[in-house]
Every structure is written in C-alpha cells, then in structure tokens.
C-alpha cells in the first residue's frame, strides 16, 4: 500500500490593500498590479519581494539607477510622472498566487484618473489586466495595456524581454 504524502498548502487569506496609491496631479501613466504580495504588505510598498523584477525593469526603462529604498522608488516614479496602484482593494488569496484570487473588491481607479493627467494605463500581468477590464475599465473609460508580470513566478520571461515590453508600452505614440 503506497504511503500518503503530506501536502503542504498555504491557507486562503482575506487581504486588504494597506497602503495608498502613489500618484501626483501631474501623473500621466498609471501602472496597476492586482493586489500587494505578502512581502509587499510586510514592507508597506509595492513590489517588495526581492525576486520581483519590477524595480530592475523600471530603472532600466527610465534610465535611472536601481532604487534601494521606498523613498527612492517613489521619487523615481513621480519624477517620470508615473502613478502606481493595484486593481483590488481586497480579496481572498493563497499566498501571492494571482490565480487563486476570489471574493474581490476593486479600487476606484477613476478617482486617480480624475485627480491627475493619466493618459495611459498599464497592467503588470494578465490577472491585473483581466480584473481591470472586468471591474474598472467602464468607470475610467480607458483601455489598459497588458504587460508581462515581473513576478518571480513568471521566470519564463527574461529580464531583457520584460524591459523590451515595458519600453514599448511606455514609449508608444498612441494606443
């Protein structure tokens, strides 16, 4: 008789977005993730997992040094008129797995659009894009560009390919 393997699984957790959107009245590009990861919630800022390539990609795309602190990250984005938020205010999720997201409450993305000069919305992954289309696009009236995820779970996409995709989205003339 085969022995049963003990399967370790993360618990489904209800999470709420615990830190504010980053934007300024002159922000022109809004980047949206799905919901902060456990590491991001622990640090109190976006893309906090050390293996997430978001900050490496953004530094290369913007021609800036890699920011080390939260303050440096904020300054880099705001200098380039980039806003940062997440599509969801709350949901249930297993760990950081976007594919496990259920019971969602979206953020009111139209508030940032109304208080800024947002001309382009970029979603940092397929789940964020799908959630944005379902819950937010009709309120903003703006379609979003779907970018590949910078998550360590998306190891199939190289850093070079990520930088190329993000550069194209940032520097297109028209949608």
N, CA, C and O atoms as a DFTB+ gen file, in Angstrom:
700 C
 N C O
     1  1       0.842      -1.178       0.000
     2  2       0.000       0.000       0.000
     3  2       0.889       1.243       0.000
     4  3       1.767       1.372       0.853
     5  1       0.667       2.176      -0.966
     6  2       1.503       3.377      -1.023
     7  2       1.256       4.267       0.196
     8  3       0.151       4.340       0.732
     9  1       2.325       4.934       0.607
    10  2       2.188       5.841       1.745
    11  2       1.656       7.192       1.260
    12  3       1.998       7.663       0.175
    13  1       0.831       7.784       2.072
    14  2       0.272       9.093       1.712
    15  2       1.328      10.164       1.918
    16  3       2.023      10.172       2.934
    17  1       1.447      11.060       0.960
    18  2       2.376      12.181       1.075
    19  2       1.661      13.317       1.781
    20  3       0.494      13.605       1.516
    21  1       2.375      13.943       2.667
    22  2       1.808      15.115       3.331
    23  2       1.955      16.304       2.379
    24  3       3.062      16.646       1.961
    25  1       0.843      16.916       2.049
    26  2       0.848      18.045       1.118
    27  2       0.772      19.329       1.920
    28  3      -0.170      19.558       2.678
    29  1       1.777      20.155       1.737
    30  2       1.801      21.455       2.412
    31  2       1.133      22.468       1.488
    32  3       1.531      22.626       0.333
    33  1       0.121      23.144       2.002
    34  2      -0.541      24.159       1.183
    35  2      -0.759      25.411       2.014
    36  3      -1.013      25.344       3.217
    37  1      -0.657      26.527       1.363
    38  2      -0.883      27.805       2.027
    39  2      -2.381      28.003       2.227
    40  3      -3.192      27.540       1.425
    41  1      -2.725      28.670       3.267
    42  2      -4.126      28.926       3.568
    43  2      -4.660      30.081       2.742
    44  3      -3.936      31.015       2.398
    45  1      -5.930      29.996       2.436
    46  2      -6.626      31.094       1.765
    47  2      -6.800      32.190       2.806
    48  3      -7.286      31.939       3.909
    49  1      -6.399      33.409       2.448
    50  2      -6.415      34.525       3.391
    51  2      -7.165      35.701       2.790
    52  3      -7.057      35.980       1.596
    53  1      -7.932      36.390       3.640
    54  2      -8.564      37.628       3.212
    55  2      -7.548      38.742       3.415
    56  3      -7.039      38.922       4.521
    57  1      -7.247      39.492       2.359
    58  2      -6.282      40.595       2.458
    59  2      -6.936      41.893       1.997
    60  3      -7.794      41.914       1.115
    61  1      -6.497      42.960       2.626
    62  2      -6.948      44.307       2.282
    63  2      -5.724      45.134       1.923
    64  3      -4.669      45.008       2.544
    65  1      -5.880      45.977       0.919
    66  2      -4.793      46.861       0.500
    67  2      -4.488      47.808       1.651
    68  3      -5.370      48.539       2.102
    69  1      -3.258      47.803       2.129
    70  2      -2.925      48.517       3.358
    71  2      -2.134      49.804       3.164
    72  3      -1.833      50.481       4.147
    73  1      -1.788      50.162       1.940
    74  2      -1.050      51.407       1.731
    75  2      -1.629      52.129       0.522
    76  3      -2.233      51.505      -0.351
    77  1      -1.443      53.440       0.473
    78  2      -2.129      54.243      -0.548
    79  2      -1.512      54.125      -1.936
    80  3      -0.392      53.650      -2.121
    81  1      -2.294      54.577      -2.886
    82  2      -1.791      54.713      -4.254
    83  2      -0.677      55.745      -4.260
    84  3      -0.669      56.675      -3.454
    85  1       0.256      55.569      -5.173
    86  2       1.310      56.563      -5.386
    87  2       0.943      57.321      -6.662
    88  3       0.900      56.743      -7.748
    89  1       0.682      58.613      -6.517
    90  2       0.404      59.423      -7.698
    91  2       0.537      60.894      -7.331
    92  3       0.567      61.261      -6.156
    93  1       0.614      61.716      -8.351
    94  2       0.666      63.164      -8.191
    95  2      -0.294      63.772      -9.219
    96  3      -0.681      63.093     -10.170
    97  1      -0.679      65.025      -9.045
    98  2      -1.588      65.649     -10.019
    99  2      -1.051      65.632     -11.454
   100  3      -1.833      65.652     -12.405
   101  1       0.290      65.597     -11.619
   102  2       0.850      65.589     -12.976
   103  2       1.152      64.182     -13.494
   104  3       1.761      64.048     -14.556
   105  1       0.746      63.128     -12.777
   106  2       0.975      61.752     -13.245
   107  2       0.272      61.523     -14.578
   108  3      -0.882      61.915     -14.753
   109  1       0.973      60.885     -15.517
   110  2       0.427      60.637     -16.851
   111  2       0.239      59.162     -17.169
   112  3      -0.580      58.810     -18.018
   113  1       0.986      58.303     -16.498
   114  2       0.885      56.860     -16.709
   115  2       0.524      56.221     -15.382
   116  3       1.143      56.508     -14.357
   117  1      -0.479      55.354     -15.402
   118  2      -0.885      54.619     -14.208
   119  2      -0.551      53.153     -14.408
   120  3      -1.024      52.516     -15.350
   121  1       0.274      52.622     -13.507
   122  2       0.624      51.199     -13.541
   123  2      -0.164      50.496     -12.449
   124  3      -0.201      50.949     -11.305
   125  1      -0.795      49.381     -12.815
   126  2      -1.647      48.649     -11.890
   127  2      -1.218      47.202     -11.755
   128  3      -1.056      46.492     -12.748
   129  1      -1.037      46.776     -10.521
   130  2      -0.878      45.359     -10.218
   131  2      -2.237      44.821      -9.794
   132  3      -3.249      45.508      -9.932
   133  1      -2.266      43.600      -9.279
   134  2      -3.530      43.025      -8.825
   135  2      -3.794      43.381      -7.363
   136  3      -4.758      44.086      -7.063
   137  1      -2.947      42.901      -6.452
   138  2      -3.049      43.146      -5.001
   139  2      -1.641      42.952      -4.440
   140  3      -0.902      42.118      -4.963
   141  1      -1.238      43.678      -3.408
   142  2       0.122      43.504      -2.880
   143  2       0.386      42.081      -2.368
   144  3      -0.476      41.453      -1.753
   145  1       1.573      41.606      -2.634
   146  2       2.012      40.284      -2.158
   147  2       2.240      40.346      -0.649
   148  3       2.274      41.432      -0.071
   149  1       2.396      39.187      -0.010
   150  2       2.711      39.201       1.431
   151  2       3.964      40.030       1.751
   152  3       3.974      40.759       2.743
   153  1       5.013      39.932       0.935
   154  2       6.236      40.709       1.163
   155  2       5.973      42.207       1.005
   156  3       6.491      43.013       1.777
   157  1       5.180      42.573       0.019
   158  2       4.852      43.985      -0.186
   159  2       4.038      44.522       0.983
   160  3       4.270      45.639       1.445
   161  1       3.083      43.728       1.462
   162  2       2.288      44.158       2.621
   163  2       3.180      44.288       3.855
   164  3       2.996      45.193       4.669
   165  1       4.138      43.387       3.987
   166  2       5.079      43.434       5.116
   167  2       5.909      44.716       5.079
   168  3       6.139      45.341       6.114
   169  1       6.359      45.107       3.882
   170  2       7.190      46.299       3.717
   171  2       6.377      47.590       3.628
   172  3       6.901      48.676       3.872
   173  1       5.102      47.467       3.278
   174  2       4.256      48.641       3.150
   175  2       4.441      49.392       1.848
   176  3       4.189      50.594       1.774
   177  1       4.889      48.670       0.806
   178  2       5.030      49.299      -0.515
   179  2       5.049      48.230      -1.598
   180  3       5.238      47.043      -1.331
   181  1       4.848      48.688      -2.821
   182  2       4.668      47.835      -3.986
   183  2       5.931      47.063      -4.381
   184  3       7.052      47.547      -4.227
   185  1       5.713      45.855      -4.891
   186  2       6.765      45.003      -5.461
   187  2       7.923      44.816      -4.488
   188  3       9.081      45.079      -4.815
   189  1       7.584      44.356      -3.282
   190  2       8.555      44.217      -2.204
   191  2       9.325      42.913      -2.180
   192  3      10.326      42.807      -1.471
   193  1       8.884      41.913      -2.937
   194  2       9.609      40.640      -2.934
   195  2      10.969      40.837      -3.605
   196  3      11.044      41.389      -4.702
   197  1      12.037      40.392      -2.956
   198  2      13.379      40.630      -3.521
   199  2      13.604      39.985      -4.890
   200  3      14.475      40.423      -5.641
   201  1      12.837      38.962      -5.217
   202  2      12.980      38.314      -6.528
   203  2      12.108      38.949      -7.610
   204  3      12.252      38.620      -8.787
   205  1      11.208      39.852      -7.228
   206  2      10.374      40.515      -8.223
   207  2      11.254      41.500      -8.996
   208  3      12.039      42.244      -8.408
   209  1      11.112      41.490     -10.302
   210  2      11.987      42.291     -11.164
   211  2      11.420      43.663     -11.526
   212  3      11.999      44.365     -12.355
   213  1      10.301      44.057     -10.922
   214  2       9.659      45.326     -11.271
   215  2      10.617      46.508     -11.196
   216  3      10.706      47.292     -12.141
   217  1      11.334      46.646     -10.081
   218  2      12.190      47.824      -9.901
   219  2      13.404      47.790     -10.828
   220  3      13.870      48.840     -11.270
   221  1      13.920      46.600     -11.128
   222  2      15.016      46.487     -12.099
   223  2      14.536      46.915     -13.485
   224  3      15.224      47.647     -14.197
   225  1      13.348      46.446     -13.853
   226  2      12.777      46.793     -15.163
   227  2      12.535      48.299     -15.249
   228  3      12.928      48.939     -16.224
   229  1      11.891      48.858     -14.232
   230  2      11.571      50.284     -14.278
   231  2      12.828      51.146     -14.330
   232  3      12.867      52.130     -15.069
   233  1      13.852      50.795     -13.563
   234  2      15.101      51.562     -13.587
   235  2      15.705      51.545     -14.990
   236  3      16.155      52.578     -15.487
   237  1      15.714      50.376     -15.625
   238  2      16.277      50.293     -16.979
   239  2      15.428      51.067     -17.978
   240  3      15.967      51.798     -18.809
   241  1      14.124      50.918     -17.909
   242  2      13.232      51.611     -18.844
   243  2      13.369      53.125     -18.708
   244  3      13.362      53.847     -19.705
   245  1      13.493      53.597     -17.476
   246  2      13.539      55.038     -17.221
   247  2      14.954      55.616     -17.249
   248  3      15.133      56.827     -17.120
   249  1      15.965      54.750     -17.417
   250  2      17.344      55.225     -17.456
   251  2      17.809      55.773     -16.123
   252  3      18.544      56.760     -16.071
   253  1      17.384      55.137     -15.049
   254  2      17.701      55.578     -13.692
   255  2      18.493      54.498     -12.963
   256  3      18.445      53.330     -13.349
   257  1      19.224      54.880     -11.908
   258  2      19.865      53.867     -11.078
   259  2      18.794      53.060     -10.337
   260  3      17.700      53.559     -10.072
   261  1      19.121      51.821     -10.011
   262  2      18.186      50.952      -9.303
   263  2      17.894      51.540      -7.920
   264  3      18.813      51.692      -7.115
   265  1      16.635      51.874      -7.631
   266  2      16.318      52.446      -6.321
   267  2      16.398      51.379      -5.235
   268  3      15.995      50.235      -5.444
   269  1      16.920      51.764      -4.074
   270  2      17.091      50.811      -2.984
   271  2      16.033      50.977      -1.893
   272  3      15.618      49.999      -1.271
   273  1      15.603      52.202      -1.666
   274  2      14.652      52.460      -0.585
   275  2      13.269      52.772      -1.156
   276  3      13.124      53.065      -2.343
   277  1      12.274      52.705      -0.301
   278  2      10.918      53.057      -0.725
   279  2      10.875      54.510      -1.181
   280  3      10.227      54.830      -2.178
   281  1      11.557      55.386      -0.460
   282  2      11.591      56.799      -0.840
   283  2      12.203      56.981      -2.229
   284  3      11.687      57.758      -3.031
   285  1      13.292      56.278      -2.519
   286  2      13.926      56.357      -3.848
   287  2      12.995      55.832      -4.931
   288  3      12.944      56.384      -6.030
   289  1      12.261      54.773      -4.629
   290  2      11.316      54.202      -5.596
   291  2      10.207      55.206      -5.913
   292  3       9.859      55.420      -7.074
   293  1       9.665      55.811      -4.871
   294  2       8.610      56.818      -5.060
   295  2       9.118      57.988      -5.893
   296  3       8.455      58.415      -6.838
   297  1      10.294      58.507      -5.544
   298  2      10.856      59.653      -6.264
   299  2      11.102      59.325      -7.734
   300  3      10.832      60.153      -8.605
   301  1      11.615      58.123      -8.021
   302  2      11.889      57.732      -9.403
   303  2      10.592      57.737     -10.216
   304  3      10.548      58.304     -11.308
   305  1       9.545      57.113      -9.694
   306  2       8.296      57.053     -10.446
   307  2       7.669      58.437     -10.610
   308  3       7.263      58.807     -11.711
   309  1       7.592      59.188      -9.541
   310  2       6.957      60.508      -9.626
   311  2       7.731      61.456     -10.541
   312  3       7.131      62.279     -11.233
   313  1       9.050      61.345     -10.547
   314  2       9.881      62.160     -11.451
   315  2       9.476      61.934     -12.910
   316  3       9.516      62.853     -13.728
   317  1       9.084      60.694     -13.220
   318  2       8.714      60.336     -14.591
   319  2       7.195      60.332     -14.801
   320  3       6.695      59.784     -15.783
   321  1       6.472      60.955     -13.860
   322  2       5.020      61.130     -13.963
   323  2       4.270      59.792     -14.022
   324  3       3.299      59.633     -14.762
   325  1       4.755      58.839     -13.218
   326  2       4.161      57.508     -13.172
   327  2       3.450      57.323     -11.833
   328  3       4.019      57.571     -10.770
   329  1       2.207      56.885     -11.908
   330  2       1.413      56.539     -10.735
   331  2       1.417      55.023     -10.580
   332  3       1.584      54.289     -11.554
   333  1       1.230      54.562      -9.348
   334  2       1.279      53.128      -9.060
   335  2       0.177      52.776      -8.074
   336  3       0.040      53.411      -7.028
   337  1      -0.609      51.758      -8.416
   338  2      -1.666      51.294      -7.523
   339  2      -1.972      49.854      -7.883
   340  3      -1.266      49.243      -8.686
   341  1      -3.020      49.315      -7.292
   342  2      -3.480      47.968      -7.597
   343  2      -4.952      48.006      -7.947
   344  3      -5.690      48.872      -7.478
   345  1      -5.371      47.071      -8.764
   346  2      -6.762      46.996      -9.184
   347  2      -7.662      46.689      -7.985
   348  3      -8.772      47.212      -7.886
   349  1      -7.180      45.843      -7.081
   350  2      -8.027      45.387      -5.982
   351  2      -7.756      46.096      -4.662
   352  3      -6.612      46.378      -4.306
   353  1      -8.834      46.372      -3.954
   354  2      -8.748      46.875      -2.586
   355  2      -8.689      45.703      -1.610
   356  3      -8.014      45.781      -0.584
   357  1      -9.400      44.612      -1.931
   358  2      -9.366      43.426      -1.076
   359  2      -9.764      42.198      -1.880
   360  3     -10.380      42.291      -2.942
   361  1      -9.389      41.039      -1.334
   362  2      -9.748      39.763      -1.943
   363  2      -9.338      38.640      -0.999
   364  3      -8.689      38.875       0.020
   365  1      -9.723      37.428      -1.348
   366  2      -9.135      36.271      -0.688
   367  2      -8.115      35.712      -1.663
   368  3      -8.334      35.712      -2.874
   369  1      -6.993      35.232      -1.124
   370  2      -5.874      34.787      -1.958
   371  2      -5.050      33.756      -1.188
   372  3      -4.999      33.777       0.042
   373  1      -4.422      32.878      -1.915
   374  2      -3.479      31.929      -1.323
   375  2      -2.085      32.480      -1.575
   376  3      -1.631      32.533      -2.718
   377  1      -1.398      32.894      -0.500
   378  2      -0.049      33.449      -0.627
   379  2      -0.035      34.654      -1.542
   380  3      -0.718      35.649      -1.298
   381  1       0.766      34.548      -2.619
   382  2       0.850      35.621      -3.610
   383  2       0.342      35.153      -4.969
   384  3       0.642      35.769      -5.992
   385  1      -0.424      34.070      -4.983
   386  2      -0.872      33.462      -6.231
   387  2      -2.077      34.177      -6.830
   388  3      -3.204      34.019      -6.361
   389  1      -1.825      34.963      -7.867
   390  2      -2.911      35.684      -8.536
   391  2      -3.992      34.741      -9.056
   392  3      -5.161      35.120      -9.136
   393  1      -3.611      33.523      -9.409
   394  2      -4.600      32.583      -9.948
   395  2      -5.593      32.123      -8.884
   396  3      -6.632      31.553      -9.215
   397  1      -5.285      32.364      -7.620
   398  2      -6.183      31.936      -6.541
   399  2      -7.122      33.052      -6.070
   400  3      -7.911      32.836      -5.150
   401  1      -7.053      34.227      -6.675
   402  2      -7.844      35.382      -6.223
   403  2      -9.344      35.117      -6.376
   404  3      -9.820      34.680      -7.423
   405  1     -10.071      35.401      -5.284
   406  2     -11.537      35.302      -5.266
   407  2     -12.086      36.413      -4.387
   408  3     -11.327      37.118      -3.723
   409  1     -13.406      36.570      -4.382
   410  2     -14.101      37.491      -3.478
   411  2     -13.515      38.904      -3.533
   412  3     -13.122      39.460      -2.507
   413  1     -13.459      39.472      -4.722
   414  2     -12.757      40.737      -4.923
   415  2     -13.617      41.964      -4.632
   416  3     -14.833      41.965      -4.823
   417  1     -12.936      43.002      -4.164
   418  2     -13.487      44.355      -4.085
   419  2     -12.482      45.238      -4.814
   420  3     -11.349      45.386      -4.358
   421  1     -12.878      45.828      -5.940
   422  2     -11.927      46.645      -6.700
   423  2     -11.720      48.023      -6.076
   424  3     -12.575      48.536      -5.354
   425  1     -10.567      48.602      -6.376
   426  2     -10.314      50.002      -6.049
   427  2     -11.057      50.869      -7.061
   428  3     -11.352      50.423      -8.170
   429  1     -11.356      52.093      -6.680
   430  2     -11.996      53.040      -7.601
   431  2     -10.891      53.765      -8.370
   432  3     -10.457      54.853      -7.991
   433  1     -10.453      53.141      -9.448
   434  2      -9.352      53.661     -10.263
   435  2      -9.716      55.026     -10.854
   436  3      -8.837      55.856     -11.085
   437  1     -10.995      55.259     -11.097
   438  2     -11.418      56.529     -11.706
   439  2     -11.060      57.728     -10.814
   440  3     -10.936      58.846     -11.316
   441  1     -10.893      57.513      -9.501
   442  2     -10.505      58.618      -8.610
   443  2      -9.126      59.171      -8.987
   444  3      -8.931      60.385      -9.034
   445  1      -8.184      58.282      -9.252
   446  2      -6.839      58.734      -9.631
   447  2      -6.872      59.384     -11.010
   448  3      -6.227      60.408     -11.235
   449  1      -7.619      58.793     -11.922
   450  2      -7.720      59.358     -13.267
   451  2      -8.286      60.775     -13.191
   452  3      -7.818      61.664     -13.903
   453  1      -9.285      60.995     -12.336
   454  2      -9.906      62.314     -12.201
   455  2      -8.988      63.337     -11.529
   456  3      -9.102      64.534     -11.793
   457  1      -8.079      62.877     -10.665
   458  2      -7.207      63.782      -9.907
   459  2      -5.818      63.944     -10.515
   460  3      -4.919      64.502      -9.886
   461  1      -5.650      63.454     -11.737
   462  2      -4.327      63.512     -12.367
   463  2      -4.495      63.727     -13.867
   464  3      -5.576      64.055     -14.354
   465  1      -3.389      63.530     -14.580
   466  2      -3.404      63.687     -16.050
   467  2      -3.165      62.336     -16.738
   468  3      -2.526      62.273     -17.789
   469  1      -3.679      61.270     -16.143
   470  2      -3.448      59.927     -16.670
   471  2      -3.909      59.836     -18.127
   472  3      -5.052      60.144     -18.462
   473  1      -2.974      59.402     -18.978
   474  2      -3.254      59.229     -20.403
   475  2      -3.145      57.765     -20.823
   476  3      -3.645      57.370     -21.876
   477  1      -2.479      56.963     -19.976
   478  2      -2.234      55.560     -20.328
   479  2      -2.264      54.725     -19.050
   480  3      -1.720      55.122     -18.019
   481  1      -2.909      53.564     -19.136
   482  2      -2.960      52.630     -18.018
   483  2      -2.282      51.340     -18.443
   484  3      -2.596      50.766     -19.486
   485  1      -1.340      50.894     -17.610
   486  2      -0.573      49.678     -17.875
   487  2      -0.807      48.698     -16.742
   488  3      -0.683      49.064     -15.573
   489  1      -1.140      47.470     -17.064
   490  2      -1.339      46.428     -16.056
   491  2      -0.139      45.489     -16.060
   492  3       0.282      44.996     -17.107
   493  1       0.403      45.251     -14.867
   494  2       1.622      44.458     -14.731
   495  2       1.291      42.984     -14.547
   496  3       1.605      42.388     -13.517
   497  1       0.661      42.413     -15.545
   498  2       0.337      40.993     -15.532
   499  2      -1.062      40.731     -16.060
   500  3      -1.907      41.625     -16.113
   501  1      -1.286      39.481     -16.449
   502  2      -2.567      39.095     -17.047
   503  2      -3.725      39.188     -16.068
   504  3      -4.821      39.595     -16.452
   505  1      -3.508      38.821     -14.814
   506  2      -4.599      38.872     -13.842
   507  2      -5.006      40.312     -13.569
   508  3      -6.198      40.622     -13.547
   509  1      -4.041      41.191     -13.363
   510  2      -4.359      42.604     -13.142
   511  2      -5.139      43.159     -14.333
   512  3      -6.094      43.914     -14.153
   513  1      -4.737      42.789     -15.536
   514  2      -5.408      43.262     -16.745
   515  2      -6.848      42.755     -16.806
   516  3      -7.774      43.517     -17.086
   517  1      -7.021      41.478     -16.545
   518  2      -8.363      40.876     -16.580
   519  2      -9.271      41.529     -15.532
   520  3     -10.423      41.852     -15.823
   521  1      -8.760      41.721     -14.329
   522  2      -9.539      42.348     -13.264
   523  2      -9.864      43.803     -13.599
   524  3     -10.974      44.271     -13.344
   525  1      -8.899      44.508     -14.165
   526  2      -9.133      45.899     -14.563
   527  2     -10.255      45.956     -15.598
   528  3     -11.176      46.763     -15.469
   529  1     -10.184      45.107     -16.623
   530  2     -11.214      45.109     -17.665
   531  2     -12.594      44.816     -17.076
   532  3     -13.587      45.436     -17.460
   533  1     -12.645      43.877     -16.151
   534  2     -13.929      43.449     -15.589
   535  2     -14.529      44.485     -14.634
   536  3     -15.736      44.723     -14.659
   537  1     -13.695      45.099     -13.796
   538  2     -14.215      45.938     -12.715
   539  2     -13.984      47.438     -12.862
   540  3     -14.676      48.219     -12.208
   541  1     -13.044      47.867     -13.688
   542  2     -12.648      49.281     -13.662
   543  2     -12.729      50.010     -14.994
   544  3     -12.944      51.222     -15.018
   545  1     -12.565      49.304     -16.090
   546  2     -12.460      49.981     -17.387
   547  2     -13.681      50.829     -17.718
   548  3     -13.542      51.927     -18.257
   549  1     -14.864      50.337     -17.404
   550  2     -16.064      51.119     -17.739
   551  2     -16.118      52.429     -16.949
   552  3     -16.626      53.432     -17.448
   553  1     -15.597      52.423     -15.716
   554  2     -15.613      53.646     -14.895
   555  2     -14.571      54.667     -15.353
   556  3     -14.801      55.872     -15.252
   557  1     -13.432      54.194     -15.855
   558  2     -12.390      55.120     -16.297
   559  2     -12.564      55.515     -17.754
   560  3     -12.147      56.599     -18.164
   561  1     -13.181      54.634     -18.538
   562  2     -13.313      54.875     -19.969
   563  2     -12.003      54.725     -20.718
   564  3     -11.880      55.157     -21.864
   565  1     -11.017      54.106     -20.062
   566  2      -9.695      53.954     -20.674
   567  2      -9.315      52.481     -20.753
   568  3      -9.365      51.778     -19.744
   569  1      -8.935      52.002     -21.941
   570  2      -8.423      50.636     -22.019
   571  2      -7.027      50.579     -21.385
   572  3      -6.344      51.597     -21.270
   573  1      -6.626      49.393     -20.983
   574  2      -5.304      49.218     -20.383
   575  2      -4.446      48.320     -21.264
   576  3      -4.952      47.453     -21.977
   577  1      -3.158      48.542     -21.201
   578  2      -2.191      47.699     -21.904
   579  2      -1.752      46.601     -20.954
   580  3      -1.389      46.876     -19.810
   581  1      -1.780      45.358     -21.418
   582  2      -1.351      44.218     -20.602
   583  2       0.141      43.983     -20.808
   584  3       0.601      43.753     -21.927
   585  1       0.886      44.045     -19.705
   586  2       2.322      43.787     -19.727
   587  2       2.614      42.440     -19.080
   588  3       1.809      41.951     -18.287
   589  1       3.758      41.833     -19.407
   590  2       4.106      40.588     -18.714
   591  2       4.431      40.875     -17.249
   592  3       4.944      41.942     -16.913
   593  1       4.134      39.928     -16.402
   594  2       4.387      40.064     -14.979
   595  2       5.885      40.032     -14.689
   596  3       6.644      39.301     -15.326
   597  1       6.290      40.842     -13.715
   598  2       7.686      40.858     -13.266
   599  2       7.887      39.913     -12.082
   600  3       8.981      39.838     -11.522
   601  1       6.845      39.203     -11.710
   602  2       6.873      38.274     -10.582
   603  2       7.893      37.167     -10.788
   604  3       8.151      36.766     -11.923
   605  1       8.481      36.666      -9.697
   606  2       9.379      35.522      -9.826
   607  2       8.662      34.288     -10.377
   608  3       9.313      33.383     -10.899
   609  1       7.339      34.239     -10.270
   610  2       6.584      33.116     -10.833
   611  2       6.619      33.126     -12.363
   612  3       6.383      32.094     -12.991
   613  1       6.907      34.270     -12.961
   614  2       6.988      34.394     -14.424
   615  2       8.450      34.290     -14.862
   616  3       8.970      35.188     -15.525
   617  1       9.097      33.206     -14.493
   618  2      10.518      33.049     -14.815
   619  2      10.752      32.735     -16.293
   620  3      11.892      32.762     -16.757
   621  1       9.684      32.439     -17.032
   622  2       9.828      32.148     -18.458
   623  2      10.171      33.397     -19.264
   624  3      10.705      33.292     -20.368
   625  1       9.871      34.573     -18.725
   626  2      10.169      35.828     -19.419
   627  2      11.449      36.418     -18.840
   628  3      11.515      36.732     -17.651
   629  1      12.459      36.567     -19.682
   630  2      13.756      37.085     -19.237
   631  2      13.657      38.565     -18.888
   632  3      12.723      39.251     -19.303
   633  1      14.623      39.043     -18.128
   634  2      14.689      40.462     -17.781
   635  2      14.734      41.316     -19.049
   636  3      14.085      42.359     -19.123
   637  1      15.494      40.874     -20.037
   638  2      15.613      41.626     -21.291
   639  2      14.261      41.742     -22.004
   640  3      13.923      42.802     -22.531
   641  1      13.497      40.655     -22.018
   642  2      12.178      40.669     -22.672
   643  2      11.197      41.556     -21.897
   644  3      10.369      42.246     -22.492
   645  1      11.301      41.528     -20.568
   646  2      10.457      42.410     -19.757
   647  2      10.762      43.872     -20.063
   648  3       9.848      44.667     -20.285
   649  1      12.035      44.224     -20.074
   650  2      12.437      45.610     -20.345
   651  2      11.929      46.032     -21.728
   652  3      11.412      47.138     -21.888
   653  1      12.075      45.163     -22.712
   654  2      11.620      45.474     -24.066
   655  2      10.101      45.721     -24.096
   656  3       9.647      46.685     -24.712
   657  1       9.325      44.869     -23.444
   658  2       7.867      45.014     -23.431
   659  2       7.452      46.294     -22.717
   660  3       6.556      46.999     -23.179
   661  1       8.097      46.597     -21.597
   662  2       7.751      47.805     -20.841
   663  2       8.167      49.060     -21.610
   664  3       7.440      50.053     -21.609
   665  1       9.312      49.025     -22.257
   666  2       9.732      50.171     -23.073
   667  2       8.723      50.449     -24.175
   668  3       8.360      51.602     -24.407
   669  1       8.273      49.416     -24.848
   670  2       7.287      49.603     -25.917
   671  2       6.010      50.238     -25.376
   672  3       5.444      51.131     -26.007
   673  1       5.560      49.785     -24.221
   674  2       4.310      50.325     -23.648
   675  2       4.473      51.769     -23.182
   676  3       3.532      52.560     -23.257
   677  1       5.668      52.112     -22.700
   678  2       5.896      53.465     -22.210
   679  2       6.091      54.459     -23.331
   680  3       5.732      55.628     -23.189
   681  1       6.639      54.029     -24.416
   682  2       7.050      54.975     -25.437
   683  2       6.247      54.876     -26.734
   684  3       6.694      55.375     -27.767
   685  1       5.077      54.246     -26.702
   686  2       4.203      54.240     -27.879
   687  2       3.621      55.635     -28.048
   688  3       3.390      56.345     -27.069
   689  1       3.389      56.016     -29.277
   690  2       2.836      57.346     -29.556
   691  2       1.350      57.400     -29.228
   692  3       0.880      58.346     -28.596
   693  1       0.601      56.363     -29.669
   694  2      -0.849      56.322     -29.458
   695  2      -1.236      54.894     -29.111
   696  3      -0.547      53.942     -29.478
   697  1      -2.347      54.759     -28.401
   698  2      -2.878      53.428     -28.112
   699  2      -3.634      52.918     -29.317
   700  3      -4.165      51.808     -29.287
